[in-house]
Amino acid sequence: MRLIGREKEKILIGNILSKGYDSLSLLFEGKDCSGKKLTALYTARGLVCEKNQLFGCGECQDCKLVNNIINENKELPYHPNIKINSSENQIKIDQIREINNFFALKDNKWKVVIIEDAQKMNTEAANALLKTLEEPPEKTAIILTTSTQNLLLPTIVSRCKKIRFSPLDIDNIKQILEQKNIKPNEIILNIAKENLCLAFKVAGKEEILRYSKDLVNLIQDKIHIEGIITLAEILDKLDEEDLKDVINIFEILVYNLFSENKIDIKEYENILKELKILKLSVEKGVKKKLALEGFYLNLKAR
């Protein structure tokens, strides 16, 4: 998988690597799905590359083993000196202990640990990691990725060299979508500009995209008021995750309307207020049909 864009970030990383540090602690901050993990893997490839090329030559045995990780080819062996720590929920102290044990194994080559969504560390895990950052073994690199640096301990942030991942331009977004075999049509592009993760998730789900657009048309009075009853009945049959996707896409499409001056600031603020209530209602298990009808009627009553 190619690393698309990120030229400024690659220059900053290159400047850091060129200083010849004995160990490294990096913090990659930016939106989810913005290429932080992929950049971390390319950085790791450069550290283990037999030819010592920045981001790796891609051809030596070490680079090929990293390529298997980059390309998510689970049928081929991965590089033993690279460890990726990811967790859907909380990152606990046992996972940090595993990292320390990994670093403790003797090796003449660099060892790299990538901790995804580092903000998920609980207090014990964060304090344990801080000790490692304060006295890192030689030839070890820890790369933290996060979308919310403010949720990390300030002492951890201060121990890392920070790389801020800026928003991607539209051409890079199109290339990323095409690399994932996603047709970058107008609605997918609008979603991807704000939330690439969501664009990856809903690409090809034509019904989800259509329901989101129907909801936008309803609030713009492009569909008769009775349409909310029909749409609410349809959305009521969706599982909670799909409904959340509809709502999140709707929020992005409404933002686009506001940025294009198609709705004024007062209407936009009212929509956001009612959306917040709708999201809470769905999370609390309120019947989806009632929550959606309430959202629409409350909005029109403002």
C-alpha positions in Angstrom: 0.0 0.0 0.0 1.4 3.4 -1.1 1.8 6.2 1.4 -0.1 9.0 -0.4 0.7 12.6 0.3 2.2 13.5 3.7 5.2 15.2 2.1 5.6 17.7 5.0 5.3 15.0 7.6 7.9 12.8 5.8 10.3 15.7 5.7 9.9 16.3 9.4 10.4 12.6 10.2 13.4 12.5 7.9 15.0 15.4 9.8 14.5 13.6 13.1 15.9 10.3 11.8 18.9 12.0 10.3 20.1 13.1 13.8 21.2 9.6 14.6 19.3 9.2 17.9 20.0 6.0 20.0 16.3 5.7 20.6 13.1 7.4 19.4 9.8 8.5 20.8 7.4 9.9 18.2 3.8 11.2 18.5 1.7 11.3 15.4 -1.4 13.4 15.9 -4.2 13.8 13.3 -7.6 12.7 12.2 -8.5 9.0 12.2 -7.6 7.2 8.9 -5.4 10.1 7.9 -2.4 7.9 7.3 -0.8 8.0 10.8 -0.4 4.2 11.1 0.8 3.8 7.5 3.4 6.5 8.0 4.5 4.9 11.3 5.0 1.6 9.4 7.1 3.3 6.7 9.1 5.0 9.5 9.6 1.6 11.1 10.7 0.1 7.7 13.3 2.8 7.4 14.7 2.0 10.8 15.1 -1.8 10.1 16.2 -1.4 6.4 19.4 -3.2 5.6 20.4 -0.4 3.3 19.6 2.3 5.9 17.4 4.2 3.5 14.9 6.7 4.8 11.5 4.9 4.9 13.3 1.8 3.6 14.5 0.6 0.2 11.5 -1.8 -0.1 13.7 -4.5 -1.6 15.9 -6.0 1.2 14.6 -8.9 3.3 13.8 -6.7 6.3 11.8 -4.3 4.1 9.9 -7.2 2.5 8.9 -8.4 5.9 7.6 -5.0 6.8 5.8 -4.8 3.4 3.8 -7.8 4.5 2.5 -5.8 7.5 1.9 -2.7 5.3 -0.1 -4.8 2.8 -1.8 -6.7 5.5 -0.7 -10.0 3.9 -1.4 -12.4 6.8 -0.3 -15.4 4.8 3.3 -14.2 4.8 5.6 -13.7 7.8 5.8 -10.3 9.5 8.9 -8.5 10.7 9.7 -9.8 14.2 11.2 -6.5 15.3 7.9 -4.5 14.8 5.0 -4.7 17.2 1.7 -3.0 16.7 -0.4 -2.4 19.8 -4.1 -1.7 19.1 -7.2 -2.0 21.2 -10.9 -1.4 20.6 -11.3 -0.4 24.2 -8.9 0.5 26.9 -5.1 0.0 26.7 -4.1 -1.6 30.0 -0.8 -2.0 31.9 -0.3 -5.6 30.7 0.0 -4.4 27.2 2.7 -2.0 28.2 4.5 -4.8 30.1 4.4 -6.8 26.9 6.1 -3.9 25.1 8.8 -3.8 27.7 9.4 -7.5 27.4 9.6 -7.2 23.7 12.3 -4.5 24.0 14.2 -6.6 26.6 14.9 -9.3 24.0 18.5 -8.9 22.8 18.9 -7.8 19.1 21.4 -5.8 17.2 18.7 -4.3 15.0 16.1 -1.6 15.8 12.9 -2.6 17.5 9.8 -0.5 16.8 6.5 -0.5 18.7 3.5 1.4 17.3 0.7 2.2 19.8 -2.5 3.1 18.0 -5.0 5.4 19.6 -2.6 6.0 22.5 -5.3 8.2 24.2 -7.0 4.9 25.2 -4.3 4.1 27.8 -5.6 4.0 31.3 -3.7 5.7 34.1 -1.6 2.6 35.0 -0.7 2.0 31.4 0.2 5.6 30.8 2.5 5.8 33.9 4.2 2.5 32.9 4.8 3.8 29.4 6.2 7.1 30.8 8.9 5.1 32.7 9.9 3.4 29.4 10.0 6.8 27.6 12.2 8.2 30.4 14.8 5.4 30.1 14.3 3.8 26.7 16.6 0.9 25.7 19.0 1.6 22.8 17.8 1.0 19.3 14.1 1.1 20.2 11.4 3.4 18.8 8.0 4.0 20.2 5.5 5.6 17.8 2.2 6.8 19.4 -0.7 7.7 17.2 -3.7 9.7 18.4 -6.5 11.9 17.2 -6.7 13.7 20.6 -3.4 14.6 22.1 -5.1 16.4 25.0 -6.2 13.1 26.4 -2.6 12.0 26.8 -0.5 12.7 29.9 1.4 16.0 29.3 4.6 14.3 30.5 4.2 11.6 27.8 3.7 14.3 25.1 6.8 16.2 26.4 8.9 13.1 26.0 7.9 12.6 22.3 8.8 14.4 19.1 5.5 15.5 17.7 4.4 15.3 14.1 1.0 16.9 13.4 -0.8 15.4 10.4 -2.6 18.2 8.6 -5.8 17.7 6.5 -5.3 16.0 3.2 -6.0 17.9 0.0 -8.7 16.7 -2.3 -6.4 15.1 -4.9 -4.7 13.0 -2.1 -8.2 12.0 -0.8 -9.2 10.8 -4.3 -6.0 8.8 -4.7 -6.5 7.2 -1.3 -10.1 6.2 -2.1 -9.0 4.8 -5.5 -6.2 2.8 -3.8 -8.9 1.2 -1.8 -11.0 0.6 -4.9 -13.6 3.1 -3.8 -15.2 5.2 -6.5 -14.8 8.9 -5.4 -18.2 10.2 -6.3 -19.5 13.5 -4.9 -21.1 12.2 -1.7 -18.2 9.9 -0.8 -15.8 12.8 -1.4 -17.8 15.1 0.8 -17.8 12.4 3.6 -14.1 11.7 3.0 -13.1 15.3 3.4 -14.4 15.3 6.9 -14.1 11.6 7.9 -12.1 9.2 5.9 -12.9 6.3 8.2 -16.6 6.8 7.6 -16.1 7.1 3.9 -14.3 3.7 3.9 -17.0 2.2 6.0 -20.1 3.3 4.0 -18.6 3.1 0.5 -20.9 0.8 -1.5 -23.7 1.0 1.0 -26.0 2.8 -1.3 -29.1 2.6 0.9 -27.2 4.2 3.8 -26.1 7.1 1.6 -29.6 7.5 0.1 -31.2 7.6 3.6 -28.8 10.3 4.6 -29.6 12.4 1.5 -33.4 11.9 2.1 -33.0 13.3 5.6 -31.3 16.3 4.2 -34.0 16.8 1.6 -36.6 16.6 4.4 -35.1 19.4 6.5 -34.9 21.5 3.3 -38.6 20.8 2.6 -37.7 19.1 -0.7 -39.8 16.1 0.5 -43.4 16.5 1.8 -43.7 16.5 5.6 -45.3 13.1 5.6 -42.1 11.8 4.3 -40.6 11.8 7.8 -43.1 9.1 8.8 -42.0 6.9 6.0 -38.3 7.5 6.4 -38.5 7.1 10.2 -40.2 3.7 9.7 -37.4 2.7 7.3 -34.6 3.9 9.6 -36.3 2.2 12.6 -35.5 -1.2 11.0 -31.8 -0.4 10.7 -29.4 -1.7 13.4 -27.9 0.9 15.7 -24.6 1.1 13.9 -26.1 1.7 10.5 -28.4 4.4 12.0 -25.4 6.1 13.5 -23.7 6.1 10.1 -26.8 7.7 8.6 -26.8 10.4 11.2 -23.0 11.1 10.9 -23.3 11.3 7.1 -26.3 13.7 7.5 -24.2 15.9 9.8 -21.4 16.1 7.3 -23.9 16.9 4.4 -25.5 19.6 6.6 -22.1 21.1 7.3 -21.5 21.3 3.6 -24.8 23.1 3.1 -23.7 25.6 5.7 -20.2 26.1 4.3 -21.8 26.7 0.8 -24.2 29.3 2.3 -27.3 27.2 1.5 -28.5 27.4 5.1 -27.9 30.2 7.5 -26.0 30.0 10.8 -29.2 30.0 12.9 -30.6 27.0 11.1 -27.3 25.2 11.2 -27.0 25.8 15.0 -30.6 24.5 15.5 -29.8 21.4 13.5 -26.7 20.7 15.6 -28.7 21.1 18.9 -31.4 18.7 17.8 -28.8 16.3 16.4 -27.1 16.2 19.8 -30.5 15.2 21.3 -31.1 12.6 18.6 -27.7 11.0 19.2 -28.3 10.8 22.9 -31.8 9.3 22.4 -30.4 6.6 20.1 -27.6 5.8 22.6 -30.1 5.5 25.5 -32.3 3.1 23.5 -35.2 5.4 22.7 -37.3 3.8 19.9 -35.6 5.0 16.8 -38.8 5.9 14.9 -39.9 8.2 17.8 -36.5 9.7 18.1 -36.3 10.6 14.4 -39.8 12.0 14.3 -39.1 14.0 17.4 -35.9 15.3 15.8 -37.7 16.5 12.7 -40.7 18.0 14.5 -38.6 19.8 17.1 -36.4 21.2 14.4 -39.4 22.5 12.4 -40.9 24.1 15.6 -37.8 26.2 16.2 
